[in-house]
Structures are given as C-alpha cells and as structure tokens.
Amino acid sequence: MTIAIWCIFSNAKAQIKNPETDSAKIYGNCRMCKTKIEKAGNQKNISQVVWNEETGIAAITFDATKTSKDDILKKIAFVGYDSDSFKATEATYNKLPGCCQYDRPKTIKKNN
C-alpha cells in the first residue's frame, strides 16, 4: 500500500508544477468517503488528494501558484466532509449516505 501511495504522489508531482505537499485530517468512514473526498480535491495538473480511510489523513499535493491547501479543504467540505480546518454545512453533511456519516468534531479552526 505504501508503494502504491508513493507511486501516485510521484506521478502527481511530475504533472503538478510548483508542487507543495501537506497533510490534513479529513473525517469520513468508508471507501465511498474516500472516492468523494478524492474526487472533490483532485484537479488535473493542479491538485492531488489521497485519503487514507484507516487514519483519516489525506496527503495533498498542489500547485501553489494555482490553489492552496485551504481551497482544496473547502472543496472537500462543500461535498460534506469536515477537516480540522473547515466544517461542512449541516445540510450537506445530512445528505451523506448513512455509512458516510461520521462523528463530527466539536471544534473546527476555520469556517466555510
């Protein structure tokens, strides 16, 4: 699994100019969450998100001249997934399938 993640990031960095890599805690539960989180955060040649459903940690690589970690986390919150920086709206969170509804953190550092 580690090798697969390394290959993804090596490939992503090759396509993303001015790459910065960071990580973030994103709340979710299952493979469906992984798909939605990564789809919301990935943008061809701009950003690549790989979320680990066991740890809840996302590795985020992005072109720092075109986007930021905060912008990516806002997009992920927009589809219903809280991070330690941004909280999804209650309405969006409530639309998630039951398997994707997680114990929401009580405090978030920033708001949408």
Beta strands, then each sheet from edge to edge (+ up, - down):
strand 1: 19-25
strand 2: 47-51
strand 3: 57-63
sheet 1: 1+ 3- 2+
end
